[in-house]
């Protein structure tokens, strides 16, 4: 019984960490007043901007993003 319980706990912990939302950006269509659609399936801001280009809308960060933080660090090269 203990092995089954331990197995269930380990399975649950693995399932929760494996279901990270990899999509960082959302496209909001239809302007700022609402009424349009939302698409939160963009990994990069460039993908999102390409999707709203020409049809109207804007990009915003996905409030449900749970992936790794990809902050850009400083360059290691010094300036001459």
C-alpha positions as a printed Julia matrix, in Angstrom:
80×3 Matrix{Float64}:
   0.0    0.0     0.0
   2.84   2.39    0.8
   4.47   1.74   -2.58
   1.23   2.5    -4.38
   0.79   5.73   -2.43
   4.41   6.74   -3.03
   4.01   5.95   -6.73
   0.9    8.13   -6.96
   2.63  11.02   -5.21
   5.64  10.8    -7.53
   3.41  10.56  -10.6
   1.41  13.62   -9.49
   4.57  15.66   -8.85
   5.97  14.73  -12.26
   2.7   15.55  -14.0
   2.51  18.99  -12.43
   6.05  19.96  -13.4
   5.78  18.52  -16.92
   2.76  20.6   -17.87
   4.49  23.97  -18.14
   2.95  26.43  -20.58
   5.69  27.16  -23.15
   3.82  29.99  -24.9
   5.06  33.35  -23.63
   3.03  35.71  -25.87
  -0.65  36.34  -26.64
  -2.11  38.14  -29.64
  -5.17  40.29  -28.93
  -7.2   40.92  -32.08
  -9.81  43.62  -32.47
  -8.22  46.55  -30.68
  -8.11  47.71  -27.09
 -11.88  47.78  -26.42
 -12.32  44.04  -26.53
 -14.7   42.07  -28.66
 -11.9   40.42  -30.63
 -10.18  37.11  -30.29
  -7.16  36.04  -28.29
  -4.45  33.61  -29.36
  -1.87  32.63  -26.74
   0.2   30.19  -28.81
   3.34  32.19  -29.59
   6.78  31.31  -28.27
   8.45  34.53  -29.46
   7.32  38.14  -29.73
   8.28  38.07  -33.42
   5.77  35.27  -34.09
   3.06  37.23  -32.32
   3.83  40.48  -34.16
   3.77  38.67  -37.49
   0.34  37.25  -36.67
  -1.22  40.65  -35.87
   0.55  42.46  -38.69
  -1.97  43.76  -41.18
  -5.07  42.54  -39.33
  -4.93  44.79  -36.31
  -4.32  43.98  -32.71
  -1.42  43.88  -30.3
   0.79  41.44  -28.39
   0.9   41.02  -24.64
   2.64  38.63  -22.26
   0.73  35.43  -21.54
  -0.52  35.63  -17.93
  -0.47  31.82  -17.7
   3.12  31.37  -18.92
   4.91  28.98  -16.63
   8.01  28.11  -18.63
  11.6   29.02  -17.84
  12.59  32.64  -17.39
  14.71  33.57  -20.42
  16.14  36.9   -19.42
  18.94  38.16  -21.62
  22.17  38.58  -19.73
  24.87  41.12  -20.37
  27.41  40.41  -23.03
  30.76  39.13  -21.8
  32.65  41.1   -24.39
  33.92  44.43  -23.27
  33.58  47.56  -25.35
  36.69  48.94  -26.95
